[in-house]
Amino acid sequence: MNWSDLGTVAPIIAAVLTAAAVLIVDFAAPGRRAPAIATALAGLAVVALTIVSLSGHRETAFGGSYSLDNLTTFLDLLFVAIAALTILFAHDYLEPRRLPIAEFAAILIFAVTGGMLVAASADLLLLFVALELMVLPGYLLAGFAKHDPYSTEGAIKYFLLGSFSSAILLFGLAYVWGITGSTRVDVVAAALANVVATGSIQPGLAMGLAFMTTGVAFKMAAVPFHYWTPDAYQGSPTPVTAYLSVGPKVGAFAIALRLFVGALGPLKADWLPVVIVLAALTMTLGNLVAITQDNVKRMLAYSSIAHTGYILVGLAAYAGGQHSGITAILFYGAAYTFMNMGAFAVVTAVQRRPGVSSQISTFAGLGRRDPWLGALLALFLLSLTGIPPLAGFWAKAYVIVAAIQAGGWLTALAVLAMLNAAAAAFYYLRVVVYMYMREPAEAAAPLSPGLLFRVGLAVTGIVTVIFGLFPAIQEMASRAADVLRG
Amino acid sequence: MSGLPILSLITFTPLLGALLIAVLPSSQPNLIRRAALGTALVAWVLSLILLVAFTSKQAGFQFKEAVDWIPSFGIQYKVGVDGISLLMVLLTTTLTWISILASFGPIKDRVKEYMVSFLVLEVGMIGVFVALDLFLFYIFWEVVLVPMYLIIGIWGGANRIYATMKFVLYTLVGSLLMLVAIMATAFAFQAAHGSWAGAFDFEQLQRFAASGSFGNNFQLLAFLALFLAFAIKVPMFPFHTWLPDAHTEAPTAGSVILAGVLLKLGAYGLIRFAVPLFPYAAHTFAWPIIVLSVIAIVYGAIVSIVQPDLKRLIAYSSVSHMGFVTLGIFVFTAPALQGAILQMINHGLITGGLFLLVGMVYERTHDRSIAKMGGLAAVMPLWSTVFGFFILASAGLPGLSGFVGEFLVFVGSFTYAPAIAAASIIVMVLAATYLLWMFQRVAFGPVSDFLSGLGDRLTDMSRVEFMTLAPLAALIVVLGLFPSLVLDLLNGPVQTFLAAAGVAVGG
């Protein structure tokens, strides 16, 4: 190791220090919320600054296992935004329930640090360790409301299936290491290119590929490996659900990019059919089950499965020969992060008083009860549906363009994606129906979200519109995607 | 040509008005109503200026504006009008201010949200008619969807939520397939040129299509996707089932705009994009489409006869009338297409008027069932007279505009296939049957018990209500006597359409 490596990994160091600082502040002023939140947000701002100051660089650290490039920068910024938004939204939910914010913020920032490490992994071992760093705090967060049996149930399911899938993924990585003799992504890719050039794939490699696909599909919650998602999402405290629906998902796609595109790119003809099937199943089943849900949190959980399916279409387009598929994945991830967190934030606001359920009937008359929250939730839901000119529309459009360009079976997949998007309109708009076209069961008090919450909501709302009107972030995503060009 | 971006002004004036109304206090509904009407009138006057400034002899699109929007995909903000889109814009701006005026009385709840929705709806509708970039067209197409969803869902009748969901889902299935087709078209262009520049530009795509560059199989698939989207919107048999529900449950003004403008979006899409870009496919599918059109004409008329509900009857008659439009498009003759476009305008004026009239009765009686009516001529004489006028116009009485459109379609389709023309001529008898029979049951005979029970509430048409109908009636007479006013504007675009569609005939 040389000392300049520390400069390259400065964002990671800053993130770990932030998490530690939050805990120290909480130790110094136990139970006080404001200092902990201020420290966390200030620390995340510093992390964001270090990321930006390193943007444009392309270098590696620690013997080539950590890669700083445009893709790292893009994903890192996304992770920091996820953490900051989650903290902004969490306060309003945690305070009335007497749950501590400092531990919450610290655990969350550790999780996000894991995500940032995943994004930068150029080595399969680091990738695995980073993945564990990302998901272990996630289990804690899912069980954060420890007196709530649903929260505990969700956390245990999440933990068991999560560990199981990590093990499967590691098993697959071991096969790849055995066959290629290295864990470095570029070396693995070169070795695999050699294997492909010289003839057929050995059974061992096929086994490894199958295990890795399964492991990553679990992490993404792709059908049929999605069973943990609805329970974990519904049981978790709502701000945690907001985080779980985007953080680990972006992380899982970061793995897919570094592992499947980076290391296993030469084998893409072999994993393409699997991804097509996964994408088709994931979109269709996620949507069909979401239609039948009466609980908004559970509905959003299944819809997040459907969105995984759309993102997988982008991965399939890449494997079908269109590099723009990667750009589409990144743009989708960014757009989805903001619109989905916004939607969950409004659910959080509705559930601010303890004991309020997230049943769809709770949302009746929301448009009259709190016109701003109602309008914003409608905006986020329309964006999730894919109505132009909002962020979600471009996300789908880029995926579709990439798939159509790839042609063949992928055109059929694009058509299926669009039919799914139409079906999804039903359950998203159903919430709008309740908000605007039905009266509340009893006279409900107006919701009065706190200042932090309003700031967070304003950011997600504005970004959802800006990404829609001027999808300029597409350029940034495109530069990030260029990193993975072979 | 002057540098004034008049098309953008027309398109976005309602948006400005909507933003202005959004910040007005909800406690002042009258101010909001007047602001909305004022905005719609400004847009209308601007569109009249456009009509005056338009040169009907000049070929191609006029008042073009083009700005790069998303350069990496060659997507532009590009607008322009020819005779067809000009007429559609005029129809839209006219019906919008009439609808807003007609909403003054009936809409008492959430006036602000209603007016904002209505003006945003106008932005989308005008945008669809002026867009010359396929992507922009798609965006405006979707912009139309959300306000109409809200208008039916919030201010509609008892079964409004079912109706609005059905409307959205039908439309969305079509429009998302259309998006795939648009993307695929642009990609075919990009693949041939090696760059995205102009890939969504309608004029460039049309030149590309005219050179026969879209492969036949590609054309069949892309045309089918576009056709499905437009056919759902028209709506053609068998995709029409959303229409009776949406029309019946929508508030009066919503029905007027649905029938008057939204149905025209589909027909416009067929004329502007589907046929000129994919002529080979259009000819291949012409026969099935003609058959579906004739089924729609006959089926709509027969089903209308037995409808017990006034709005549902008019809704099904729309299916029949719009069948003439699709028939006129796909027989590929000049008179038939002129007739189809004239029919689009007539249907907007006449059916819009009928919905307004039925809405007036509903306001007073809170009922629309024909069986409960009877003898309205005695209690509402002015209303009954005007209703009779619109009924005759809808039945195609010579001298009124409805006759000219249908007549031209007959003439045009006769040269193509006499049997088709004969079949659809019989429908004129059916149309007279269901319309006049309905009119007889509603207006004549003794005053029904239901109506006499209402007593003084059953007042005749008010002055404001008459003002909403007078311009429509005037236009129906003027266009009936002087159809050349419209037909002159259509000569150029019709020739362009036939030339584009003729590519496959020769080759």
Interface residues (C-beta under 8 A of the other chain):
Chain A: L382 G386 I387 P388 P389 F393 A397 I400 V401 I404 Q405 T411 A414 V415 M418 L419 A421 A422 A423 A425 F426 L429 R430 V433 Y436 M437 P471 Q474 E475 S478
Chain B: I70 S72 F73 Y138 I139 E142 V143 L145 V146 Y149 L150 G153 I154 R160 I161 T164 M165 V168 L169 L172 V173 L176 L177 L179 V180 M183 A184 F187
